[in-house]
Amino acid sequence: MAQPQAAPEPTDIIATLNAICVASQGDRAQAAILAAEAGFSPVPESMTPRLRNATERAGFMRTNATDMSIVMTGRMTRRVGRETIVLDFCGVAVRPTDHRALAHRLSDLMKFDSINTVGFDAYAWLQTPEGRAPARSLSDAQFVAMARTGQMRLLGLDRSGSGSTLIYMLPRLD
């Protein structure tokens, strides 16, 4: 008698984000290589989640009997006053996820509070040689000032239906 196959382990969205997105530090070509090494296959742009003001989008998908995962890369622009902020991004979306467990785990790993902004939770910080200098709020003026340093990092957590998306962004002034 054949042994029944055990269901694969669910995708660890945080580990995947770290291994692909954080490791590539905004370099979309490097993210594509890391995604391929992790078993993700390129998908047509039409299958890549749409983000407002996003260009240069690419998507990579992996499925198994437990979940479906998408890695996406691209660039967004945001106009803030007279400044144009460019956000190179890399994100991981996984469906299904346990929203509450993910939020708690992320909060424990970040070691500072998120900021609720426009419908999603965001962690914003400056990545300095001494470590992370977190933002406690994110006004437009503070966002521009942090982006101006070139050291700003932004991690967004979005929940949609049964899935969650983590997006790692590197904001800078254009």
Secondary structure, DSSP 8 states (H G I E B T S, - for coil): ------------HHHHIIIIIIHHTT-HHHHHHHHHHTT-EEE-GGGS---TTEEEEEEEEEE-SS-EEEEEEEEEEEEETTEEEEEEEEEEEEES--HHHHHHHHHHHH-S--EEETTEEEEEEEEETTEEEE-S---HHHHHHHHHTT-EEEEEEEEETTEEEEEEEEEEE-
